[in-house]
Amino acid sequence: MKKPFLFLVSLLIGISLFTWVISFIGWQEIKNTFLGFSSWKGLVVFLLSLLIAILGSLKWQIILRGKKIKVSFFELFKYYLAGFSISFFAPVFLGVGGFFSTYLLKKKHSIDWLKGVSSLIIDRISEWTTNLLVIFTGILIFLYKIGPLPRKLTLIFGITFLFFSI
């Protein structure tokens, strides 16, 4: 009962946010942005997205090799993309894409479920660590550019950062 409810709530929130953004920005501005988006820029965005998927698969392969599990890069790339697709289309179900990738690893290569899941957890921890470093660096650059913040805002930033770090 919780999952369908969460799905509906997140769907309604998403539709509401989308409607608000469209009403705020306007269809004409969105159209102008797409018209200014050349095929060269589209190719660059596609290649960067592909590079992210390739690096994610390579990272997963390195983690698995550390557990003495050898799977070809191409196979892991397919599983990674399958899991990414599920995560993209069903973001309300956090982690389902990764577990689906791990399921494919188990089904196709008879990898122990615990080893597969632990590789997924290690991958997520490394991803979150990197994200926190990028966020922290971004905050430092932001603070450097705008100067000192009021005391209350500094306290809010500090508590929020501490919360997400934990």
Residue, then its C-alpha position, 0 to 999 in steps of 0.5 A: m500500500k505504501k509504494p503505490f501511495l508514494f508513487l502517486v504522491s511523487l507523480l502529483i508533486g512532479i506534475s505540479l512542479f512541471t506545470w509551475v516551471i512551464s507557467f513560470i518560464g513559458w513554452q516560447e522560452i523552452k522552444n527558443t532554448f531547443l532551437g539554440f541547441s545545435s546538433w554539435k552541442g547535442l552530440v557533446v551532451f550525448l558523448l558526455s552521458l555515454l562517458i558517464a555510463i562507461l566510467g560507472s561500468l568500469k568502476w563496477q568492474i574494478i569493484l567486482r575484480g577486487k572481490k575476485i569476480k571477473v565479468s566482461f566490461f560489455e556485459l557489465f555495461k549492459y547491466y549498468l544501462a538496464g539498472f540506470s534505465i529503471s532508476f531513471f523511469a522509476p526514481v521513486f523506488l530508490g535503489v531498484g535499478g542497482f538491485f536489478s543490475t545485481y540481479l542480472l549479474k546473479k542470473k547471468h553469471s551465478i554470482d553470489w547475491l551477497k557479493g553482488v549487493s556488497s559491490l553495489i553498496i561499495d559503488r554507492i558509497s564511493e559515488w556519494t563520497t565523490n558527490l559530497l566532495v564536489i558539493f563541499t568544493g562547490i559550497l566553498i567556491f560559492l562562499y569565496k565568491i559572495g563573501p561571508l554569510p550571515r550567522k544564521l545562514t552559515l548555521i543552516f549550511g553547516i547543519t545541512f552539510l553535517f546531516f548529509s555527511i552523516 
